[in-house]
Amino acid sequence: MSTDPILFFDLKTPSKRLRADIERRLNAILDHGQYIGGPEVTELEQKLAAFTGARHALAVASGTDALVIALMGEEIGPGDAVFLPAFTYNATANAVLMTGATPVFVDVDRQTCNIDPIQLEAAIERVVAEGRLKPRLVIAVDLYGLPADYATIGPVARKHGMLVLSDAAQALGGGQGNKRIGALCEMTATSFYPSKTLGAYGDGGAMFTDDDARLDRWASIRWHGTDAAKKESIRVGLNGRLDSMQCAVVLSKMTIFEAELEDRAGHAARYRARLGGKVMMQEGRSEDRHAFGLFTIMVDERDRVMAALKEQGIPSAVYYAKSLHRHAAFAAYAPAEPLANCDWLADHALSLPFHPYLTDAQIDGVCDALLRAL
């Protein structure tokens, strides 16, 4: 086992690797002085669109702002129902509530950890039958980096006149078939939080669409709802801009992003080879390309296993210990129907150390420690 400490995330190694390039880019901003809306913003948007295959990309201040702007762009608000998995981070539900819409929590598939299309359709039909809310949008979260089942979710949503928004905060770089996340549905939101697959040195995010008019609405909302000349407010907006310096950092990170994604895939393959048949792991479909924002397994007696790993110097983390419908802030929206898989995953999901800079020896050390702890 390597003598180097095993880190859950490693933010220092890429920083050292890219420091000279990042400093060069930041010095250019200090020289031109366009700290907001500088050329780095446009350059990043163009490179993100080219990377994902989406027609348009828009840089925004955070992954949460990306979700909120997408909802505001469709004028989703009071009386509207937005369907989302209950097993995800709270930002997804917060974005819905910030627009005044009603979150409808849906159970997930235990194997993929993503929203279950069968349960989704059942939830939509219940809302339609009740007649109190208008179904407007599905937020399909690509949990841990695994794309949701868009081939099934899309037709379900369209049948009910709804749109699909991908919450790809953990999943940029993943894909399905010959398409990447960012081009799998009508709208995509992602995050550049430092520990994400493509991270800034602070908060940041991006949005993706092929629709010209939708992009125009998003750009307006991002800049306080102003017109193209930024002189008059033509809609309600917010300060959702991503500053030039964070764009410069992400641009630098993009120079090694493909290589890091390859390393993530290789590390995941080694974990899977060592742990296959011994623990349950998140599983996708054959056409899915996992971005591996996290590597997550499911274990019994999770607290005991985590404590045993800690004793052996192995960090681990839980994403997420409580499903959203169990949070105090969202309890009023808890469905009458049980969300059994969400609750089961909240008790069993365990994420292991995962980043592009792990060594084979470190991965083997994690696996050895885990197998001793089971």
C-alpha positions, -999 to +999 in steps of 0.1 A: +000+000+000+013+035-009+028+055+020+011+086+007-021+095+025-052+085+006-074+116-001-111+114-007-107+143-032-074+157-044-076+194-053-039+202-047-023+180-074-041+195-104-035+230-089+002+223-088+001+208-123-017+238-138-004+266-116+018+283-142-010+282-168-036+295-143-013+323-132-008+333-168-045+335-174-052+354-142-024+379-150-041+385-184-073+394-166-054+418-143-040+434-174-072+439-193-093+446-162-126+430-174-133+411-142-170+406-151-180+396-186-144+394-199-133+375-230-126+344-208-164+340-203-171+338-240-141+316-246-152+292-219-188+290-232-175+282-267-152+255-254-179+240-232-204+239-261-178+222-284-169+197-257-205+186-249-219+189-284-246+213-273-253+242-295-250+267-267-233+269-233-238+297-207-215+303-178-233+311-145-224+317-109-232+283-095-249+250-102-279+261-082-282+293-102-281+271-133-312+252-121-330+284-110-324+302-142-336+272-162-368+271-143-373+309-145-367+307-182-397+285-186-418+307-163-423+279-139-438+290-106-468+287-083-492+260-093-466+241-113-453+207-104-417+198-109-407+161-106-373+151-091-357+122-074-358+124-036-323+109-034-301+138-044-285+170-030-309+196-015-300+222-041-323+205-066-353+209-044-343+244-033-342+256-069-378+244-074-390+261-042-372+294-050-394+297-081-426+291-061-432+258-078-440+226-060-415+197-059-429+163-064-405+137-050-401+104-069-384+072-060-352+060-076-340+028-091-319+010-064-292-001-089-287+031-109-295+055-080-313+077-105-350+085-109-371+055-118-391+062-150-419+038-139-423+056-106-420+090-124-449+082-147-470+070-117-463+103-099-472+124-129-505+105-133-513+110-096-507+148-099-529+149-131-557+130-114-556+152-084-559+183-106-543+207-081-510+213-099-499+215-135-470+191-144-443+212-161-409+198-157-388+167-148-354+173-132-335+141-139-304+141-117-273+123-131-263+110-096-226+104-089-219+110-126-242+083-141-266+097-167-303+092-160-324+071-184-332+099-208-344+075-236-373+065-213-378+097-193-380+119-224-411+102-239-428+101-205-423+138-201-434+146-237-465+125-233-476+149-206-464+181-223-434+185-200-397+194-204-367+176-191-338+193-173-306+174-165-291+182-131-256+172-141-237+188-112-217+156-106-216+143-142-200+166-167-179+144-190-203+115-190-226+105-217-249+080-234-242+064-268-224+090-290-237+120-270-223+137-240-241+151-210-251+186-221-268+173-252-290+145-238-321+165-232-336+200-237-317+217-209-287+208-188-273+224-157-239+216-142-216+228-114-180+239-112-178+235-074-141+227-068-146+189-062-167+183-093-153+165-124-145+200-138-140+224-109-133+260-104-116+276-074-149+287-060-185+285-070-195+283-107-217+265-131-229+263-167-261+256-187-265+239-220-292+240-247-297+238-285-325+264-284-316+299-294-345+316-278-340+297-246-304+308-245-315+344-249-338+341-220-311+326-198-286+352-207-311+379-198-320+363-165-284+358-156-278+396-160-307+409-138-333+403-165-320+430-188-321+433-225-292+426-248-279+461-242-282+457-205-301+489-202-337+479-194-351+451-173-374+430-196-381+402-171-373+393-135-337+382-132-308+377-108-271+382-106-261+349-119-229+358-137-197+337-136-167+361-132-137+361-156-113+347-131-133+316-124-137+311-161-100+314-165-095+286-140-120+263-157-104+270-191-071+258-177-087+228-161-102+219-195-068+214-210-064+182-189-101+173-185-101+145-211-071+129-196-086+132-161-118+115-174-098+086-187-080+083-154-114+083-136-127+055-159-095+035-153-097+039-115-133+029-115-125-002-136-099-012-110-123-007-081-149-028-099-125-056-107-115-058-070-149-054-055-171-072-081-193-099-065-183-087-030-203-055-026-232-039-045-221-010-068-240+016-088-248+001-122-258+018-154-269+006-188-245-006-216-249+028-234-241+048-203-207+065-199-202+073-163-183+105-154-175+091-119-179+122-100-180+098-071-175+060-067-203+047-046-211+012-032-239+000-010-231-018+023-249-031+054-239-017+087-225+014+070-214+032+102-194+002+114-178-001+080-169+036+078-154+034+113-133+004+104-121+022+073-112+053+093-091+031+117-071+020+087-066+055+074-092+053+047-116+083+043-151+077+031-183+098+028-220+094+026-240+110-003-267+112+011-276+102+046-312+115+043-335+116+013-350+150+005-385+141+016-371+134+051-355+169+054-373+193+077-374+220+050-391+197+025-413+176+048-445+194+037-439+179+002-433+143+013-455+120-007-481+097+008-465+068-012-433+053+003-400+060-015-385+028-004-354+028-026-345+064-016-347+054+020-327+022+015-299+040-003-298+067+024-290+039+048-266+019+026-248+042+001-211+048+008-186+067-014-150+057-015-119+079-022-121+089-059-102+114-080-079+112-111-047+112-090-052+079-071-025+053-077-032+016-083-016+009-050-039+033-032-070+018-048-058-017-038-053-004-003-088+010-002-102-023-015-082-044+010-093-023+039-129-024+028-129-062+024-115-065+059-142-042+072-171-061+056 
